[in-house]
Amino acid sequence: MEVTIKFSGGLELLFKNQKEHLVELPESNEKWTIKSLIIWIRENLLQERPELFIEGESVRPGILVLVNDSDWELVGDLGYEVQSTDTIVFISTLHGALVHKTSIAMLISSSTIYCHPHSSLRAKFTCRYKQPTTKTLTSGAVTCLLD
């Protein structure tokens, strides 16, 4: 089954800076759904930083998904059955910057900072949520809400 997959709003950077992919999905005994397509994208197209695109078996919050120019929530979300010649668009609505400081990558949006320290790095940063707090990171990802 042939479908068109598009990425924009910065997501294309995770896919070798290629905004549009015309793909042939392999035949399957199961029907292709958006959920299975997202898993296929992770395994076959995604080049880096999966945590910026996927959360569990879905896209992370802040990513708008359009199926043939309609919001996926109107056509069935993850359960939508992908059809031949569908165009699926993933648009990041998280506007911000990628900052590298002391080997810590932070994706800064208008409401959230995502901090991804290297596994052995210890770093301190200040995060504001009602009252300023200081956290120490050792590994993994931490999400802090801003004022």
N, C-alpha and C positions, 0 to 999 in steps of 0.2 A: 504494500500500500504506500503510495507516494503522498507525503505531506510537506508543507512548507512551515519551517519553524523560524521565528524572528526574535531577536533580542535587541532591546534599546534601553535608554536611560542609564547607560553605564554597564549593563549586564554583558554587552558584547565583549568587554574586556576579559571576561572569564572564558570566552570562546574564541580565542586567538584574534580578537578584534573583528570577527566576522559577524555582521548583523543578520544575514539571511542564510539559511541552510535548507536546501531541497533534499529531503532524505527519503529513502525507501525503507520502510519498516519491515522487518522479517515476518513471514507468515507465522501465525500462532494459532493454537487450538482455542485460546482465550481471545475475546474481543479486546482490541486496543482501547484503553481509556486514557484520560488525561493522567491519572495516577500512574499507569504503567508507562506512559510516554515520558513522564518526569524521571522515572527510574532509568529508562533507556537513555535519556539525555545525559543523566549523571554518568552513566557507564560508557557512553560513546561520543559525546560532544564536549562535555565540560573539561576544561584544561587545567583549572586551578581554583583554589579557594571555595570548595563546595559549600562551606558554611555561609557564604554570601548569597547562595542561590537556593539551597535545599534545607529544609528543617523537617526531620522525620521522613515521611514519604510524600511530602508536599513542598511547594515553594515556601520560602520564609515570608513572614509578614512584611508588607511593604512592596511586594511584587504583584503587579496587576497582570492578570492573564486574560487575553482576548481570544475567542474562538470565532473565526470569520467575522471579525469586527464587533462581536458582542461579548459583554462581560461574562466570564465563565460561570458566575453565580446564577446567571439567567438560563444557562443551558445544562446545568447539572454538576458543576464543580468537578471534583476528581472523578466522578462517575460518568461523565460525558463520554459516549462512545465515539472515538475518532473515526472520521470518514475519509475516504480517499479524496484527495485534493483540498482538504481542510488547510487553513492557515492559522497557526497557533502563534500568538505573540506574547512575549514576556517582557514587561516594562518595569524597571525599577522606579519606585516613587520616592526612594530615599535619596534626598539631595544633600550632598556634603562633599567631603574631601577625604582622601586617603593620606594619612600623615605617618611618616616613619620617624620615630624619635627614640633614641636609646634602644634600638632593635625591637620596638613595640609597634605593631601596625594597628592603627585605630581608624575605624570608619566612623566619621562624624556626620550625623544628620541633624536636622533641626530639633529633634527630641531625644536622641539616643546616641551614646558612644559605645561602640563595640571594641573591646580591647582583646587582642590576641597575642599574648606573650609567647616567646619561644619556650619550649618545654622546661628548660632549666633556668630560665631567667627570672630573677625576682625584681619586681618593679613596684614603685609606689606612685599612686596618682590620686588626685582629689576629684571626687564625684559629688555633685550637688543633687540632693533630693530632699527638699524642705530644709535640711541642715547639711552643711558640708561634712563629708566623712572621708577618711583615708582608708584605702584597701591595699593589701599586699597580694600580688598575683604570683603564683608559682607555675601554673600550667593551665591549659584549657582556655575557655572563653568566658568573659564576664560581661554582663550587660548592666549599664548604669543609666538611670533616667536623669535627665537634666531638668532644671527649673523651666 
